[in-house]
Amino acid sequence: MSYFPINVDIEKRPCTVIGGGRVGLRKVRGLLACGAAVTLISPEATPELATMAAEGRLVWLARGYQPGDLADAFLVIAATDNETVQEQVHAEAEQANILVNVADVPKWCNFILPATVRRGDLAISISTAGKSPALAKRLRQELEKSFGPEYGLTLELMGALRHLVLDMGHPHRENKVVFEKLLHPELVTFVARRDWPAIYNHIQSVLGANVDLSCLDTFRRNLHSASEA
């Protein structure tokens, strides 16, 4: 089967996780990190999940799954090894056209979760269409060595510059050329070294010596914080 790769905005959307063990914990962490409104359905839960519920970070229904539990869900993850529950969750989700993933059981999934390297807002994902999670894991580990935190910071810098360039009001075709020039081959190295003279000189060489770079103040603060961490 070929999967269509897509990034989904789940912020404030209702997402349901069934199963409160270690796998469920991983799924909940990932959903919360993206701002989802999470409901956990499980008779038991790990201490960390219980703490999240007590703190109001998720809703915990301390019981087993029941038909109808997915009525308001946008996305569902079944993190249980109970095959009967897996099949019931899949059937209800499919009937209601809900995104559903049954952990480690591709046949019950209409979407799968790729192995992902995250560097801030930069996400590099690897999918094997469910054929070899082990290969996806190994590739993720190799990418983690190749793409350090400086890539996430460079993305943040480019995001700040994007707003600056768009505010100049030039045609889209011109902006495209400008963005390509801003992404200097050594820009990631400049960021990794915290080489501000090189960063500013490069930006001004592209946008002009008189360009107002006050929009980079937040980026500089974040970069300073990352240096101290």
C-alpha positions as CSV (number, residue, x, y, z in Angstrom):
1,M,0.0,0.0,0.0
2,S,1.2,3.5,-0.8
3,Y,0.5,6.2,1.8
4,F,0.0,9.8,1.0
5,P,2.4,11.9,3.2
6,I,0.7,14.7,5.1
7,N,1.2,17.0,8.1
8,V,-2.0,17.5,10.1
9,D,-2.9,20.5,12.3
10,I,-4.3,18.9,15.5
11,E,-4.1,21.9,17.8
12,K,-7.2,22.0,20.0
13,R,-8.7,19.1,18.0
14,P,-10.2,16.2,20.0
15,C,-7.8,13.2,19.9
16,T,-8.5,9.9,21.7
17,V,-5.9,7.4,22.9
18,I,-7.0,4.0,24.1
19,G,-4.5,2.3,26.4
20,G,-2.6,3.8,29.3
21,G,0.7,1.9,29.1
22,R,4.1,2.9,27.8
23,V,3.0,3.0,24.2
24,G,-0.1,5.1,25.1
25,L,2.2,7.4,27.1
26,R,4.4,8.0,24.0
27,K,1.4,8.7,21.8
28,V,-0.1,11.1,24.4
29,R,3.2,13.0,24.7
30,G,3.3,13.4,20.9
31,L,-0.3,14.6,20.7
32,L,0.1,17.1,23.6
33,A,3.3,18.4,22.1
34,C,1.2,19.4,19.0
35,G,-1.5,21.0,21.1
36,A,-4.2,18.4,20.8
37,A,-7.1,18.1,23.2
38,V,-6.5,14.5,24.4
39,T,-8.9,12.0,26.0
40,L,-7.3,8.8,27.4
41,I,-9.5,5.8,27.8
42,S,-8.0,3.0,29.9
43,P,-8.8,1.3,33.2
44,E,-5.2,1.9,34.3
45,A,-2.5,4.4,33.4
46,T,1.1,5.0,34.0
47,P,2.0,7.4,36.8
48,E,3.0,10.1,34.3
49,L,-0.4,9.8,32.5
50,A,-2.2,9.9,35.8
51,T,-0.3,13.1,36.7
52,M,-1.1,14.7,33.4
53,A,-4.8,14.0,34.0
54,A,-4.6,15.4,37.6
55,E,-3.0,18.5,36.2
56,G,-5.8,18.9,33.6
57,R,-3.5,18.3,30.6
58,L,-5.8,15.5,29.4
59,V,-9.1,13.9,30.2
60,W,-8.8,10.4,31.6
61,L,-11.8,8.0,31.4
62,A,-10.7,5.3,33.8
63,R,-12.5,2.4,32.1
64,G,-12.3,0.2,29.1
65,Y,-13.3,1.3,25.6
66,Q,-17.0,1.3,24.8
67,P,-18.7,1.6,21.4
68,G,-19.5,5.2,20.8
69,D,-16.4,6.6,22.6
70,L,-15.1,7.9,19.3
71,A,-18.1,10.0,18.4
72,D,-16.4,13.4,18.8
73,A,-12.9,12.4,17.9
74,F,-10.9,13.8,15.1
75,L,-8.0,11.3,15.4
76,V,-7.8,8.0,17.4
77,I,-4.8,6.0,18.4
78,A,-5.4,2.5,19.9
79,A,-2.4,1.6,22.1
80,T,-3.7,-1.7,23.4
81,D,-2.8,-5.3,22.6
82,N,-6.4,-6.4,23.1
83,E,-7.2,-7.6,19.6
84,T,-11.0,-7.4,20.2
85,V,-10.7,-3.8,21.2
86,Q,-8.4,-3.1,18.2
87,E,-10.9,-4.4,15.8
88,Q,-13.8,-2.6,17.4
89,V,-11.9,0.7,17.4
90,H,-11.0,0.3,13.8
91,A,-14.6,-0.5,12.8
92,E,-16.1,2.4,14.6
93,A,-13.4,4.8,13.3
94,E,-13.8,3.6,9.7
95,Q,-17.6,3.9,9.8
96,A,-17.3,7.5,11.0
97,N,-14.4,8.5,8.7
98,I,-12.1,9.1,11.6
99,L,-8.3,9.0,11.4
100,V,-7.3,5.8,13.3
101,N,-4.0,4.2,14.1
102,V,-3.7,0.9,15.9
103,A,-0.2,0.7,17.2
104,D,1.9,-2.0,15.4
105,V,-1.1,-3.4,13.5
106,P,-1.0,-1.8,10.0
107,K,-4.1,-3.7,8.8
108,W,-6.3,-1.7,11.3
109,C,-4.8,1.7,10.4
110,N,-5.9,4.3,7.9
111,F,-2.8,6.3,8.8
112,I,0.6,5.4,10.1
113,L,3.0,7.4,12.2
114,P,6.5,7.9,10.7
115,A,9.7,7.8,12.6
116,T,10.5,11.5,13.1
117,V,13.5,13.7,13.9
118,R,12.5,17.0,15.4
119,R,14.6,20.1,15.7
120,G,12.2,22.8,16.8
121,D,9.6,23.2,14.1
122,L,11.8,21.2,11.7
123,A,10.4,17.7,11.3
124,I,12.2,15.1,9.2
125,S,10.1,11.9,8.9
126,I,10.8,8.4,7.6
127,S,8.1,6.0,6.6
128,T,8.5,2.4,5.4
129,A,4.7,2.0,4.9
130,G,4.6,-0.1,8.0
131,K,6.9,-2.8,6.5
132,S,9.9,-2.2,8.7
133,P,9.7,0.0,11.8
134,A,13.3,-1.2,12.6
135,L,14.6,0.3,9.4
136,A,12.8,3.5,10.0
137,K,14.3,3.7,13.5
138,R,17.8,3.1,12.2
139,L,17.4,5.9,9.6
140,R,16.0,8.2,12.2
141,Q,19.1,7.6,14.4
142,E,21.4,8.3,11.5
143,L,19.5,11.6,10.7
144,E,19.7,12.7,14.3
145,K,23.5,12.6,14.0
146,S,23.5,14.6,10.8
147,F,20.9,17.3,11.7
148,G,21.7,18.9,15.0
149,P,19.8,21.7,16.9
150,E,21.4,24.3,14.6
151,Y,19.0,23.3,11.9
152,G,16.0,24.1,14.0
153,L,17.5,27.5,14.9
154,T,18.2,28.2,11.2
155,L,14.6,27.4,10.4
156,E,13.5,29.9,13.1
157,L,15.8,32.5,11.5
158,M,14.4,31.9,8.0
159,G,10.9,32.2,9.5
160,A,11.7,35.6,10.9
161,L,13.3,36.7,7.6
162,R,10.2,35.4,5.7
163,H,8.0,37.9,7.4
164,L,10.5,40.6,6.7
165,V,10.7,39.8,3.0
166,L,7.0,39.4,2.5
167,D,6.4,42.8,4.2
168,M,8.5,44.4,1.5
169,G,5.7,43.7,-1.0
170,H,7.6,42.3,-3.9
171,P,6.1,39.9,-6.4
172,H,6.1,36.2,-5.5
173,R,8.6,35.3,-8.2
174,E,11.1,37.9,-6.8
175,N,10.6,36.7,-3.2
176,K,11.3,33.1,-4.2
177,V,14.7,34.2,-5.6
178,V,15.4,36.2,-2.4
179,F,14.6,33.3,-0.1
180,E,17.0,31.0,-2.1
181,K,19.8,33.6,-1.8
182,L,19.2,34.0,2.0
183,L,19.7,30.3,2.4
184,H,23.4,30.6,2.1
185,P,25.3,27.3,2.0
186,E,27.1,28.3,5.1
187,L,24.2,29.8,7.0
188,V,23.7,26.7,9.2
189,T,27.4,26.9,10.1
190,F,27.0,30.6,10.9
191,V,24.1,29.8,13.3
192,A,26.0,26.9,14.9
193,R,28.9,29.2,15.6
194,R,26.7,32.1,16.8
195,D,28.6,34.2,14.2
196,W,26.4,37.3,14.2
197,P,28.6,39.4,12.0
198,A,28.6,36.7,9.3
199,I,24.8,36.3,9.7
200,Y,24.0,40.0,9.5
201,N,26.5,40.7,6.7
202,H,25.0,37.9,4.6
203,I,21.4,39.1,5.2
204,Q,22.3,42.7,4.4
205,S,24.1,41.6,1.2
206,V,20.8,40.1,0.0
207,L,18.3,42.6,1.4
208,G,20.3,45.8,1.5
209,A,22.6,47.5,4.0
210,N,19.7,49.6,5.4
211,V,17.3,46.8,6.1
212,D,15.8,46.8,9.6
213,L,16.8,43.6,11.3
214,S,15.0,44.3,14.6
215,C,12.7,41.4,13.7
216,L,15.6,39.1,14.6
217,D,15.6,40.1,18.3
218,T,13.4,37.1,19.4
219,F,15.6,34.8,17.3
220,R,18.7,36.1,19.1
221,R,17.2,35.7,22.5
222,N,16.2,32.1,21.7
223,L,19.7,31.4,20.3
224,H,21.2,32.8,23.5
225,S,18.9,30.6,25.6
226,A,19.9,27.6,23.6
227,S,23.5,28.3,24.1
228,E,23.0,28.4,27.9
229,A,21.0,25.2,28.0
